[in-house]
Amino acid sequence: MRPIELLNNLSILLRTTSTYNQFKHTQIQKQKSKIEGLSTTYLLLQFYSIGLSLISSLFYLLDPKIQSQYKTRFFGENTPINLPYSFIEIIYCGLSVVLLLQVKPRLNKELLVFILLQLIPFAYLYKLWWFNQAKIFKLDLVDYLWFLGKFNFCIYLIPQVYEIWLLENGNGLHSGWLLFNSAALAFEIGGNYVNDLEWFENPFNFGNYWIIIWCNLIWILIILIQTKYLYRHREEIVHYKEV
C-alpha cells in the first residue's frame, strides 16, 4: 500500500470513528435531556455526500462501459478506486444512517430545494444521454455525481457552524470531534505531500482534494474558536437569536 493510500484510509477511518463517538455522545444527551447544539442538516449533508461518493465509486468500479470509456479517455488507465477506502466508507455511511435515525431530523425544505437544484442538471444530462440527443457519455453522468459528492464535502460543515452560532452552544458535538476531524485533515494533507501519482491515477474516492481540505480546515477552525473560546461557558438561558 502506497503512503498516500495508507494516510487517506487512516483519514476516513478517523471520520468513521468520530461518527460512532457522535452516536454514543448523542445517545447520552438524549437520555439526560434533549439533543442540543448538533445540526441535523450537517448530518444529512454528511450522509448525502458519502452516498454520492459511494454510488459514483461503485459505477467506476463495476460498470464495464464506464471502465472502457475511462481507458479511452485516459491513456488506457483503469478507473482508480481504492477498495479498502470504499469498504470503510460503507461503514461510515451506515453509521451516518444510524445517527440520523437516532436524532430523527425534521423535513428541511431549504435542504430539499438545495439538493433538487443539484440533481435537476443531472436529470437533464441523463435525459440527453438516454435519448441520444447530445454527445453525452455514461462516464460523464457518473463524473457529475462524483463532482456533487466532492462539492458537498466542501460545505457540509457549514450548518454545524451556524447551529453553534445560533444556540451559542457546541455541546452537541462529542468531546473528541475536533481532534478526530483535525487529524483526518492532517493525514490527507500529508498524503498529498507524499503523493507520487499522476492526477488521473489518484483514487477517485479519496477526499484529499485541496479545495475540500482548505474549506473544511476553515470550518473546523471556526468551530474550534466557537467551542473553545466564544461559547465555552454559555449558561442555559434563552438567547435573543433563539426567539
C-alpha positions as CSV (number, residue, x, y, z in Angstrom):
1,M,0.0,0.0,0.0
2,R,1.4,3.4,-1.0
3,P,1.8,6.1,1.6
4,I,-1.0,8.2,0.1
5,E,-3.3,5.2,0.3
6,L,-2.4,4.5,3.9
7,L,-2.9,8.1,5.0
8,N,-6.2,8.5,3.2
9,N,-7.5,5.3,4.7
10,L,-6.5,6.4,8.1
11,S,-8.3,9.7,7.4
12,I,-11.6,8.0,6.5
13,L,-11.2,5.6,9.5
14,L,-10.9,8.6,11.8
15,R,-14.1,10.2,10.4
16,T,-15.9,6.9,10.8
17,T,-14.7,6.5,14.4
18,S,-15.8,10.1,15.1
19,T,-19.3,9.3,13.7
20,Y,-19.5,6.3,16.1
21,N,-18.4,8.5,19.0
22,Q,-21.0,11.1,18.0
23,F,-23.7,8.4,18.1
24,K,-22.6,7.4,21.7
25,H,-22.5,11.1,22.8
26,T,-25.9,11.8,21.3
27,Q,-27.3,8.7,23.0
28,I,-26.1,10.0,26.4
29,Q,-27.5,13.5,25.6
30,K,-30.9,12.0,24.7
31,Q,-31.1,10.1,27.9
32,K,-30.3,13.1,30.1
33,S,-32.5,15.7,28.5
34,K,-32.5,16.7,24.8
35,I,-30.1,16.9,21.9
36,E,-28.9,20.5,21.6
37,G,-26.1,22.0,19.6
38,L,-26.0,19.4,16.9
39,S,-27.2,20.3,13.4
40,T,-29.3,17.7,11.7
41,T,-28.7,19.5,8.4
42,Y,-25.0,18.9,8.9
43,L,-25.7,15.1,9.4
44,L,-28.0,15.0,6.4
45,L,-25.4,16.7,4.2
46,Q,-22.7,14.3,5.5
47,F,-24.9,11.3,4.6
48,Y,-25.7,12.8,1.2
49,S,-22.1,13.4,0.4
50,I,-21.0,9.9,1.4
51,G,-23.8,8.4,-0.5
52,L,-22.8,10.2,-3.7
53,S,-19.2,9.2,-3.2
54,L,-20.2,5.5,-2.8
55,I,-22.6,5.5,-5.8
56,S,-20.0,7.0,-8.1
57,S,-17.3,4.7,-6.8
58,L,-19.5,1.6,-7.4
59,F,-20.2,2.7,-11.0
60,Y,-16.5,3.4,-11.7
61,L,-15.5,0.0,-10.2
62,L,-18.3,-2.3,-11.6
63,D,-19.6,-0.8,-14.8
64,P,-17.6,-2.2,-17.8
65,K,-18.8,0.6,-20.2
66,I,-17.6,3.3,-17.8
67,Q,-14.3,1.5,-17.4
68,S,-13.9,1.3,-21.2
69,Q,-14.7,5.0,-21.7
70,Y,-12.2,5.9,-19.0
71,K,-9.5,3.8,-20.6
72,T,-10.2,5.5,-23.9
73,R,-10.1,9.0,-22.4
74,F,-7.1,8.5,-20.1
75,F,-4.3,6.6,-21.8
76,G,-5.6,3.1,-21.1
77,E,-5.7,3.5,-17.4
78,N,-8.2,1.6,-15.2
79,T,-10.6,3.6,-13.1
80,P,-8.7,4.3,-9.9
81,I,-10.8,3.3,-6.9
82,N,-9.3,2.3,-3.6
83,L,-11.2,-0.7,-2.3
84,P,-10.2,-0.5,1.4
85,Y,-11.3,3.1,1.4
86,S,-14.7,2.2,-0.1
87,F,-15.1,-0.5,2.5
88,I,-14.5,1.9,5.3
89,E,-16.8,4.4,3.6
90,I,-19.6,1.9,3.6
91,I,-19.3,1.6,7.4
92,Y,-19.1,5.4,7.6
93,C,-22.3,5.6,5.6
94,G,-24.1,3.0,7.8
95,L,-23.1,4.8,11.0
96,S,-24.4,8.1,9.5
97,V,-27.7,6.4,8.8
98,V,-27.9,5.1,12.4
99,L,-27.0,8.6,13.8
100,L,-29.8,10.1,11.6
101,L,-32.3,7.6,12.9
102,Q,-31.2,8.5,16.4
103,V,-31.8,12.3,16.0
104,K,-34.8,11.9,13.8
105,P,-34.3,15.1,11.7
106,R,-37.4,17.0,10.6
107,L,-38.0,17.7,6.9
108,N,-35.8,20.6,5.9
109,K,-37.4,22.4,2.9
110,E,-34.3,24.5,2.3
111,L,-32.0,21.5,2.2
112,L,-34.5,19.6,-0.1
113,V,-34.5,22.5,-2.5
114,F,-30.7,22.7,-2.4
115,I,-30.4,19.0,-3.2
116,L,-33.0,19.2,-6.0
117,L,-31.2,22.1,-7.6
118,Q,-28.1,19.9,-7.8
119,L,-29.9,16.9,-9.2
120,I,-32.0,18.7,-11.8
121,P,-29.0,19.2,-14.1
122,F,-28.2,15.5,-13.7
123,A,-31.7,14.6,-14.7
124,Y,-31.3,16.8,-17.8
125,L,-28.0,15.2,-18.7
126,Y,-29.5,11.8,-18.1
127,K,-32.3,12.6,-20.5
128,L,-29.9,13.8,-23.2
129,W,-27.9,10.6,-22.8
130,W,-30.9,8.2,-22.7
131,F,-32.5,9.6,-25.8
132,N,-29.1,10.2,-27.6
133,Q,-29.8,13.9,-28.0
134,A,-26.3,15.0,-27.4
135,K,-22.8,13.6,-27.2
136,I,-23.0,12.6,-23.5
137,F,-21.2,9.5,-22.3
138,K,-22.2,7.3,-19.3
139,L,-18.9,8.3,-17.8
140,D,-20.0,12.0,-17.9
141,L,-23.1,11.2,-15.8
142,V,-21.0,9.4,-13.1
143,D,-18.5,12.2,-13.2
144,Y,-21.3,14.6,-12.4
145,L,-22.3,12.6,-9.3
146,W,-18.7,12.4,-8.3
147,F,-18.4,16.2,-8.5
148,L,-21.6,16.7,-6.5
149,G,-20.1,14.4,-3.7
150,K,-16.9,16.4,-3.6
151,F,-18.7,19.8,-3.7
152,N,-20.9,18.8,-0.7
153,F,-17.9,17.6,1.2
154,C,-16.7,21.2,0.9
155,I,-19.7,22.7,2.6
156,Y,-21.3,20.0,4.8
157,L,-19.9,21.5,8.0
158,I,-21.4,25.0,7.4
159,P,-24.8,24.1,9.0
160,Q,-22.9,23.0,12.2
161,V,-21.1,26.3,12.3
162,Y,-24.4,28.1,12.0
163,E,-26.1,25.9,14.7
164,I,-23.3,26.7,17.2
165,W,-23.6,30.4,16.4
166,L,-27.4,30.3,16.8
167,L,-27.5,28.5,20.1
168,E,-24.1,29.7,21.4
169,N,-23.7,26.0,22.3
170,G,-21.2,23.5,20.9
171,N,-22.1,20.7,23.4
172,G,-23.9,18.7,20.7
173,L,-20.5,17.6,19.3
174,H,-18.7,14.8,21.1
175,S,-15.5,15.8,23.1
176,G,-13.1,14.4,20.5
177,W,-14.8,15.8,17.4
178,L,-12.2,18.5,16.8
179,L,-9.3,16.1,17.4
180,F,-10.6,13.4,15.1
181,N,-11.6,15.7,12.3
182,S,-8.4,17.8,12.5
183,A,-6.3,14.6,12.5
184,A,-8.2,13.4,9.4
185,L,-7.3,16.6,7.6
186,A,-3.7,16.3,8.7
187,F,-3.5,12.8,7.2
188,E,-5.0,14.0,3.9
189,I,-2.5,16.9,3.7
190,G,0.4,14.5,4.5
191,G,-0.9,12.1,1.8
192,N,-0.9,14.9,-0.8
193,Y,2.8,15.8,0.0
194,V,4.0,12.2,-0.4
195,N,1.8,11.6,-3.5
196,D,3.7,10.4,-6.5
197,L,0.7,9.6,-8.7
198,E,-0.5,11.5,-11.7
199,W,-3.8,13.3,-11.2
200,F,-5.7,10.8,-13.3
201,E,-4.2,7.9,-11.2
202,N,-5.3,9.4,-7.9
203,P,-8.2,7.2,-6.5
204,F,-11.5,8.9,-7.2
205,N,-13.0,8.1,-3.9
206,F,-10.3,9.8,-1.8
207,G,-11.3,13.2,-0.3
208,N,-7.8,14.6,-0.4
209,Y,-8.5,17.4,-3.0
210,W,-7.0,20.7,-1.8
211,I,-10.3,22.7,-2.2
212,I,-12.0,20.2,0.1
213,I,-9.1,20.3,2.6
214,W,-9.0,24.1,2.7
215,C,-12.7,24.5,3.0
216,N,-13.0,22.0,5.9
217,L,-10.0,23.5,7.6
218,I,-11.7,26.9,7.7
219,W,-15.0,25.4,9.1
220,I,-13.1,23.3,11.7
221,L,-11.1,26.4,12.8
222,I,-14.3,28.3,13.2
223,I,-15.8,25.5,15.3
224,L,-12.7,25.4,17.4
225,I,-13.0,29.1,18.1
226,Q,-16.7,28.8,18.8
227,T,-16.5,25.8,21.2
228,K,-13.2,26.5,23.0
229,Y,-13.3,30.3,23.3
230,L,-16.5,32.1,22.4
231,Y,-19.3,29.8,23.8
232,R,-17.3,27.7,26.2
233,H,-19.1,28.9,29.4
234,R,-22.5,29.5,28.0
235,E,-25.3,29.4,30.6
236,E,-28.6,27.8,29.8
237,I,-30.6,30.9,29.0
238,V,-32.9,31.9,26.2
239,H,-30.9,33.9,23.8
240,Y,-32.2,36.7,21.5
241,K,-31.2,34.7,18.4
242,E,-33.5,31.8,19.5
243,V,-36.6,34.0,19.9
